Amino acid sequence: MIEDMLWACAVIIAGLLFYHYVLPALKRFDQKNVARIAQQDRDQADVNAHFRHALEVADEQVEEVQEIKVAGGTHYLFEAEVFATRDEAEDMRARRVGVVARRFYEELPTALTARSEPRSPLSARERASKRWTRH
Protein backbone atom coordinates (compact mmCIF):
# COMPACT_ATOMS: atom_id res chain seq x y z
CA MET A 1 0.00 0.00 0.00
CA ILE A 2 2.74 2.51 0.95
CA GLU A 3 4.87 1.32 -1.94
CA ASP A 4 2.01 1.94 -4.40
CA MET A 5 1.53 5.42 -2.98
CA LEU A 6 5.27 6.17 -3.38
CA TRP A 7 5.15 4.98 -7.00
CA ALA A 8 2.11 7.17 -7.64
CA CYS A 9 3.93 10.17 -6.12
CA ALA A 10 7.02 9.42 -8.22
CA VAL A 11 4.91 9.29 -11.40
CA ILE A 12 3.17 12.56 -10.50
CA ILE A 13 6.50 14.27 -9.74
CA ALA A 14 7.99 12.95 -12.99
CA GLY A 15 4.97 14.30 -14.87
CA LEU A 16 5.29 17.70 -13.22
CA LEU A 17 9.01 17.84 -14.03
CA PHE A 18 8.30 16.85 -17.64
CA TYR A 19 5.58 19.49 -17.89
CA HIS A 20 7.77 22.18 -16.29
CA TYR A 21 11.14 21.53 -18.00
CA VAL A 22 10.82 19.25 -21.03
CA LEU A 23 7.59 20.49 -22.58
CA PRO A 24 8.76 24.15 -22.86
CA ALA A 25 12.03 22.98 -24.43
CA LEU A 26 10.09 20.92 -26.98
CA LYS A 27 7.84 23.90 -27.73
CA ARG A 28 10.89 26.15 -28.30
CA PHE A 29 12.41 23.50 -30.57
CA ASP A 30 9.18 23.29 -32.56
CA GLN A 31 8.92 27.10 -32.83
CA LYS A 32 12.48 27.30 -34.15
CA ASN A 33 11.73 24.60 -36.73
CA VAL A 34 8.55 26.36 -37.86
CA ALA A 35 10.45 29.66 -38.16
CA ARG A 36 13.29 27.95 -40.07
CA ILE A 37 10.87 26.33 -42.53
CA ALA A 38 9.03 29.64 -43.05
CA GLN A 39 12.39 31.36 -43.66
CA GLN A 40 13.34 28.70 -46.22
CA ASP A 41 10.06 29.31 -48.04
CA ARG A 42 10.73 33.07 -48.10
CA ASP A 43 14.31 32.45 -49.25
CA GLN A 44 13.12 30.61 -52.35
CA ALA A 45 11.47 33.81 -53.60
CA ASP A 46 14.31 36.13 -52.46
CA VAL A 47 17.12 36.45 -55.00
CA ASN A 48 19.49 37.87 -52.35
CA ALA A 49 18.90 35.17 -49.75
CA HIS A 50 22.28 33.59 -50.44
CA PHE A 51 24.03 36.80 -49.29
CA ARG A 52 22.12 36.77 -46.00
CA HIS A 53 22.86 33.08 -45.56
CA ALA A 54 26.58 33.64 -46.24
CA LEU A 55 26.63 36.44 -43.66
CA GLU A 56 24.81 34.27 -41.10
CA VAL A 57 27.30 31.44 -41.58
CA ALA A 58 30.22 33.88 -41.38
CA ASP A 59 28.71 35.41 -38.22
CA GLU A 60 28.67 31.95 -36.61
CA GLN A 61 32.34 31.43 -37.50
CA VAL A 62 33.61 34.71 -36.01
CA GLU A 63 34.12 34.86 -32.27
CA GLU A 64 32.01 37.14 -30.11
CA VAL A 65 33.24 40.34 -28.46
CA GLN A 66 34.26 39.68 -24.86
CA GLU A 67 33.83 42.16 -22.04
CA ILE A 68 36.81 42.54 -19.70
CA LYS A 69 36.53 44.37 -16.38
CA VAL A 70 39.76 46.02 -15.27
CA ALA A 71 40.60 48.50 -12.53
CA GLY A 72 40.25 51.47 -14.89
CA GLY A 73 36.85 50.40 -16.22
CA THR A 74 35.58 48.02 -18.86
CA HIS A 75 37.42 47.07 -22.03
CA TYR A 76 36.32 44.87 -24.90
CA LEU A 77 38.36 42.09 -26.47
CA PHE A 78 38.02 40.83 -30.02
CA GLU A 79 40.59 38.58 -31.69
CA ALA A 80 43.29 39.42 -29.12
CA GLU A 81 42.84 43.16 -29.63
CA VAL A 82 41.55 45.38 -26.82
CA PHE A 83 39.04 48.14 -27.58
CA ALA A 84 37.90 50.99 -25.33
CA THR A 85 34.24 50.82 -26.39
CA ARG A 86 31.89 48.05 -27.38
CA ASP A 87 30.98 49.92 -30.57
CA GLU A 88 34.60 49.86 -31.76
CA ALA A 89 34.89 46.15 -31.01
CA GLU A 90 31.55 45.33 -32.67
CA ASP A 91 32.55 47.41 -35.71
CA MET A 92 35.77 45.40 -36.03
CA ARG A 93 33.79 42.16 -35.62
CA ALA A 94 31.34 43.24 -38.35
CA ARG A 95 34.26 43.92 -40.69
CA ARG A 96 35.69 40.49 -39.91
CA VAL A 97 32.31 38.85 -40.66
CA GLY A 98 32.30 40.70 -43.99
CA VAL A 99 35.80 39.43 -44.79
CA VAL A 100 34.83 35.83 -44.02
CA ALA A 101 31.68 36.08 -46.17
CA ARG A 102 33.61 37.74 -49.01
CA ARG A 103 36.21 34.97 -48.89
CA PHE A 104 33.41 32.44 -49.40
CA TYR A 105 32.41 34.16 -52.65
CA GLU A 106 36.04 34.48 -53.76
CA GLU A 107 36.55 30.72 -53.31
CA LEU A 108 33.18 29.75 -54.81
CA PRO A 109 34.25 29.60 -58.50
CA THR A 110 37.16 27.30 -57.62
CA ALA A 111 34.88 25.05 -55.59
CA LEU A 112 32.30 24.91 -58.38
CA THR A 113 34.85 24.06 -61.07
CA ALA A 114 36.34 21.39 -58.83
CA ARG A 115 32.91 19.76 -58.59
CA SER A 116 32.64 19.46 -62.37
CA GLU A 117 35.86 17.46 -62.60
CA PRO A 118 35.55 13.69 -62.27
CA ARG A 119 36.06 12.49 -58.73
CA SER A 120 38.97 10.32 -57.84
CA PRO A 121 38.17 6.76 -56.76
CA LEU A 122 40.50 7.34 -53.78
CA SER A 123 39.16 8.59 -50.47
CA ALA A 124 40.34 11.92 -49.06
CA ARG A 125 42.59 10.10 -46.62
CA GLU A 126 44.16 8.04 -49.41
CA ARG A 127 44.74 11.15 -51.56
CA ALA A 128 46.36 12.97 -48.63
CA SER A 129 48.62 10.06 -47.77
CA LYS A 130 49.60 9.78 -51.44
CA ARG A 131 50.60 13.48 -51.48
CA TRP A 132 52.68 13.16 -48.31
CA THR A 133 54.46 9.94 -49.25
CA ARG A 134 58.14 10.48 -49.97
CA HIS A 135 59.40 9.14 -53.24
VOVEXVO-163859 format. One line per field, with one value per residue (C-alpha): residue number from 1; residue in one letter; x, y, z. Coordinates in steps of 0.5 Angstrom, whole numbers. Each point is the difference from the previous one (the first is absolute). Example, Ala and Ser with C-alpha at 12.3 -4.5 7.8 and 13.67 -1.06 7.14 Angstrom:
// VOVEXVO-163859
numar (1 | 2) $
dogu (A | S) $
x (25 | 2) $
y (-9 | 7) $
z (16 | -2) $
***
This chain:
// VOVEXVO-163859
numar (1 | 2 | 3 | 4 | 5 | 6 | 7 | 8 | 9 | 10 | 11 | 12 | 13 | 14 | 15 | 16 | 17 | 18 | 19 | 20 | 21 | 22 | 23 | 24 | 25 | 26 | 27 | 28 | 29 | 30 | 31 | 32 | 33 | 34 | 35 | 36 | 37 | 38 | 39 | 40 | 41 | 42 | 43 | 44 | 45 | 46 | 47 | 48 | 49 | 50 | 51 | 52 | 53 | 54 | 55 | 56 | 57 | 58 | 59 | 60 | 61 | 62 | 63 | 64 | 65 | 66 | 67 | 68 | 69 | 70 | 71 | 72 | 73 | 74 | 75 | 76 | 77 | 78 | 79 | 80 | 81 | 82 | 83 | 84 | 85 | 86 | 87 | 88 | 89 | 90 | 91 | 92 | 93 | 94 | 95 | 96 | 97 | 98 | 99 | 100 | 101 | 102 | 103 | 104 | 105 | 106 | 107 | 108 | 109 | 110 | 111 | 112 | 113 | 114 | 115 | 116 | 117 | 118 | 119 | 120 | 121 | 122 | 123 | 124 | 125 | 126 | 127 | 128 | 129 | 130 | 131 | 132 | 133 | 134 | 135) $
dogu (M | I | E | D | M | L | W | A | C | A | V | I | I | A | G | L | L | F | Y | H | Y | V | L | P | A | L | K | R | F | D | Q | K | N | V | A | R | I | A | Q | Q | D | R | D | Q | A | D | V | N | A | H | F | R | H | A | L | E | V | A | D | E | Q | V | E | E | V | Q | E | I | K | V | A | G | G | T | H | Y | L | F | E | A | E | V | F | A | T | R | D | E | A | E | D | M | R | A | R | R | V | G | V | V | A | R | R | F | Y | E | E | L | P | T | A | L | T | A | R | S | E | P | R | S | P | L | S | A | R | E | R | A | S | K | R | W | T | R | H) $
x (0 | 5 | 5 | -6 | -1 | 8 | -1 | -6 | 4 | 6 | -4 | -4 | 7 | 3 | -6 | 1 | 7 | -1 | -6 | 5 | 6 | 0 | -7 | 3 | 6 | -4 | -4 | 6 | 3 | -7 | 0 | 7 | -2 | -6 | 4 | 6 | -5 | -4 | 7 | 2 | -7 | 1 | 8 | -3 | -3 | 6 | 5 | 5 | -1 | 7 | 3 | -4 | 2 | 7 | 0 | -3 | 5 | 5 | -3 | 0 | 8 | 2 | 1 | -4 | 2 | 3 | -1 | 6 | -1 | 7 | 1 | -1 | -6 | -3 | 4 | -2 | 4 | -1 | 5 | 6 | -1 | -3 | -5 | -2 | -8 | -4 | -2 | 7 | 1 | -7 | 2 | 7 | -4 | -5 | 6 | 2 | -6 | 0 | 7 | -2 | -7 | 4 | 5 | -5 | -2 | 7 | 1 | -7 | 3 | 5 | -4 | -5 | 5 | 3 | -7 | -1 | 7 | -1 | 1 | 6 | -2 | 5 | -3 | 3 | 4 | 3 | 1 | 4 | 4 | 2 | 2 | 4 | 4 | 7 | 3) $
y (0 | 5 | -2 | 1 | 7 | 1 | -2 | 4 | 6 | -1 | 0 | 6 | 4 | -3 | 3 | 6 | 1 | -2 | 5 | 5 | -1 | -5 | 3 | 7 | -2 | -4 | 6 | 4 | -5 | 0 | 7 | 1 | -6 | 4 | 6 | -3 | -3 | 6 | 4 | -6 | 2 | 7 | -1 | -4 | 7 | 4 | 1 | 3 | -6 | -3 | 7 | 0 | -8 | 1 | 6 | -4 | -6 | 5 | 3 | -7 | -1 | 6 | 1 | 4 | 7 | -2 | 5 | 1 | 4 | 3 | 5 | 6 | -2 | -5 | -2 | -4 | -6 | -2 | -5 | 2 | 7 | 5 | 5 | 6 | 0 | -6 | 4 | 0 | -8 | -1 | 4 | -4 | -7 | 2 | 2 | -7 | -3 | 3 | -2 | -7 | 0 | 3 | -5 | -5 | 3 | 1 | -8 | -1 | -1 | -4 | -5 | 0 | -2 | -5 | -3 | -1 | -4 | -8 | -2 | -4 | -7 | 1 | 2 | 7 | -4 | -4 | 6 | 4 | -6 | 0 | 7 | -1 | -6 | 1 | -3) $
z (0 | 2 | -6 | -5 | 3 | -1 | -7 | -1 | 3 | -4 | -7 | 2 | 2 | -7 | -4 | 4 | -2 | -7 | -1 | 3 | -3 | -6 | -3 | -1 | -3 | -5 | -1 | -2 | -4 | -4 | -1 | -2 | -5 | -3 | 0 | -4 | -5 | -1 | -1 | -5 | -4 | 0 | -2 | -7 | -2 | 2 | -5 | 5 | 5 | -1 | 2 | 7 | 1 | -1 | 5 | 5 | -1 | 0 | 7 | 3 | -2 | 3 | 7 | 5 | 3 | 7 | 6 | 5 | 6 | 2 | 6 | -5 | -2 | -6 | -6 | -6 | -3 | -7 | -3 | 5 | -1 | 5 | -1 | 4 | -2 | -2 | -6 | -3 | 2 | -3 | -6 | -1 | 1 | -6 | -4 | 1 | -1 | -7 | -2 | 2 | -4 | -6 | 0 | -1 | -6 | -3 | 1 | -3 | -7 | 2 | 4 | -6 | -5 | 4 | 1 | -8 | 0 | 0 | 8 | 1 | 2 | 6 | 7 | 3 | 5 | -6 | -4 | 6 | 1 | -7 | 0 | 6 | -1 | -2 | -6) $
***
